[in-house]
Amino acid sequence: MNVLEEVKKAIVKIQPGIDADKIIPAARFKEDLEIDSLSKVEMALALEDALDMTLQDAELEDIKTVQHVIDLIESRLKVRNA
């Protein structure tokens, strides 16, 4: 599974019209992608549905970049698949 692609799909779902080429690991949610805290929650819900996992609100508070989300999901997948 390509986690970056799943994150891109979730972001495009909550931010219609966003340039998918801007969604790179180093992209910052607020500054680069114009995603506010409510949109981050919506993105997390979309990812939860797509990946069949739960992301905690406390975990989302510290997420600043796309890479942070990728790392969080990959760590969850490792635990789940262990």
Secondary structure by P-SEA (a helix, b strand, c coil): ccaaaaaaaaaaaaccccccccccccccccccccccaaaaaaaaaaaaaaacbbbbaaaaaacccaaaaaaaaaaaaaaaac
